[in-house]
């Protein structure tokens, strides 16, 4: 069970109720952080939506008060994410997509955002997206890391994502997308699976 919680008391109520994960945890106070760490509850901040709402809100005729609210939750959520990671908590990557200003398919922007805006390292961000993502789904023993015996989808990119994580946003740089040991997409993909 997961809770969509931005407000301080809502976050703590979700933790008291034993939620498996918390979406956003935007305005996390010290007591909430201690509860989160004690329970080892992961958080999915989902902040790219906030950034997109601030940057593109006027284009889509969002009222200024709504844009200002997104700016506040963007800043609060980024600070909470920094605090959680620094304290040893678990963060997953994901977001609120499917809006005209934050469409499906732009998921890699979330990773770039966490490096460039929030201040995570590329490896911290990738670990949040892969290992912690699998743990949040309750499948950490099956996937999320490249280890013998685990299922793995692998993305091979032309370039060094540790130097520039934004490479993940450029599909033209995808050398191979492997699923179940087969190349399914990317430059090496053919009509006959290999």
C-alpha positions in Angstrom: 0.0 0.0 0.0 1.3 3.4 -0.9 0.2 6.9 0.0 0.2 10.1 -2.0 1.4 12.4 0.7 2.7 15.9 0.5 1.7 17.5 3.8 3.7 16.8 7.0 0.9 15.2 9.0 -0.3 13.2 6.1 3.2 11.7 5.6 3.4 10.8 9.3 -0.1 9.3 9.3 0.8 7.1 6.3 3.9 5.9 8.2 1.9 5.3 11.3 -0.6 3.2 9.3 2.2 1.1 7.9 2.2 2.1 4.3 4.8 0.3 2.2 5.9 3.4 0.3 5.1 7.1 0.3 4.7 9.2 -2.9 6.1 12.7 -2.7 6.8 13.2 1.1 7.1 16.8 0.1 7.1 18.6 3.5 8.9 16.1 5.7 9.8 17.3 9.1 12.4 15.8 11.5 9.9 13.6 13.3 8.6 12.3 9.9 12.2 11.6 8.7 13.0 9.6 11.9 9.8 7.6 11.4 10.6 7.0 7.8 14.1 5.8 8.6 12.9 3.6 11.5 10.4 1.9 9.3 12.7 1.8 6.3 9.9 3.1 4.1 10.9 4.2 0.6 9.7 7.5 -1.0 9.1 8.3 -4.6 9.4 12.1 -4.7 8.1 12.5 -8.3 9.4 16.0 -8.8 9.8 16.3 -12.6 6.1 16.9 -12.7 6.5 19.9 -10.4 9.3 21.3 -12.6 7.4 20.8 -15.8 4.4 22.5 -14.2 6.5 25.6 -13.2 8.3 25.7 -16.6 5.3 25.1 -18.9 2.4 26.1 -16.7 1.7 29.4 -18.5 1.8 27.7 -21.9 -1.0 25.4 -20.7 -2.9 28.2 -19.0 -2.4 27.1 -15.5 -3.3 30.0 -13.1 -0.3 31.7 -11.5 -1.4 30.6 -8.0 -1.2 26.9 -9.2 2.2 27.5 -10.8 3.4 29.1 -7.5 2.1 26.1 -5.6 4.1 23.8 -7.8 7.2 25.9 -7.2 6.7 25.5 -3.5 6.2 21.8 -3.7 9.2 21.5 -6.1 11.5 23.2 -3.6 10.0 21.4 -0.6 10.2 18.1 -2.3 13.8 18.6 -3.4 14.9 19.4 0.1 13.0 16.4 1.5 14.7 14.1 -1.1 18.1 15.5 -0.2 17.5 14.9 3.5 16.2 11.4 3.0 19.1 10.3 0.9 21.7 12.0 3.2 20.2 10.2 6.2 20.4 6.8 4.5 16.8 6.5 3.5 15.5 4.9 0.3 14.2 6.8 -2.7 12.7 5.5 -5.9 12.4 7.3 -9.2 9.1 7.8 -10.9 6.6 10.5 -11.4 3.3 12.0 -12.3 3.2 11.7 -16.1 0.4 11.8 -18.7 -0.2 15.5 -18.6 0.2 17.7 -21.7 3.2 19.5 -20.1 4.7 16.3 -18.6 3.8 13.5 -21.2 4.4 9.8 -20.9 7.8 8.8 -22.5 9.8 11.6 -20.9 10.7 9.5 -17.9 14.5 10.0 -18.2 13.9 13.7 -17.5 13.2 12.7 -13.9 16.7 11.2 -13.6 18.3 14.3 -15.2 16.3 16.5 -12.8 17.6 14.7 -9.7 21.2 15.2 -10.8 21.0 18.7 -12.1 18.5 20.3 -9.7 18.4 18.2 -6.6 22.1 17.4 -6.5 22.3 13.7 -6.5 25.1 12.0 -8.3 24.3 10.0 -11.4 25.0 6.7 -9.7 22.8 7.6 -6.7 20.0 8.5 -9.1 20.4 5.3 -11.2 20.5 3.2 -8.0 17.2 4.9 -6.8 15.7 4.1 -10.2 16.8 0.5 -10.4 17.6 -1.2 -7.1 15.2 0.8 -5.0 12.5 0.7 -7.7 12.7 -3.1 -7.6 12.5 -3.1 -3.8 9.4 -0.9 -3.8 7.7 -3.4 -6.1 8.7 -6.2 -3.6 10.9 -7.8 -6.2 14.4 -6.8 -5.1 15.4 -10.4 -5.0 14.4 -10.9 -8.7 15.4 -7.7 -10.4 16.9 -4.2 -10.0 20.6 -5.0 -10.1 22.8 -6.9 -12.6 23.6 -10.1 -10.7 23.6 -13.8 -11.7 20.2 -15.3 -11.4 18.2 -12.1 -11.6 16.0 -10.9 -14.4 17.4 -7.9 -16.1 16.4 -5.4 -18.8 19.6 -3.7 -19.9 20.0 -0.3 -21.7 23.3 0.2 -23.5 23.9 3.9 -24.3 26.5 5.5 -26.6 28.2 7.7 -24.0 29.0 7.9 -20.3 25.8 8.5 -18.3 27.9 9.0 -15.2 29.4 12.1 -16.9 26.1 13.2 -18.4 22.9 11.5 -17.2 20.9 13.5 -19.8 22.2 11.0 -22.4 19.3 8.8 -21.3 16.9 11.3 -22.7 18.3 10.9 -26.2 16.8 7.7 -27.8 19.2 8.1 -30.8 22.0 7.2 -28.4 20.4 3.9 -27.4 22.7 1.2 -28.7 20.6 -1.7 -27.4 17.6 -2.3 -25.2 17.8 -5.8 -24.0 15.0 -7.7 -22.4 15.2 -11.4 -21.5 18.6 -11.6 -23.1 17.3 -10.4 -26.5 17.9 -7.0 -28.1 14.5 -5.5 -28.5 15.3 -1.9 -29.5 18.1 0.5 -30.2 20.8 0.6 -32.9 21.6 -3.1 -32.7 18.0 -4.2 -33.0 17.0 -6.2 -36.0 13.7 -7.7 -37.2 15.0 -11.1 -36.1 15.7 -11.4 -32.3 19.2 -12.3 -31.3 
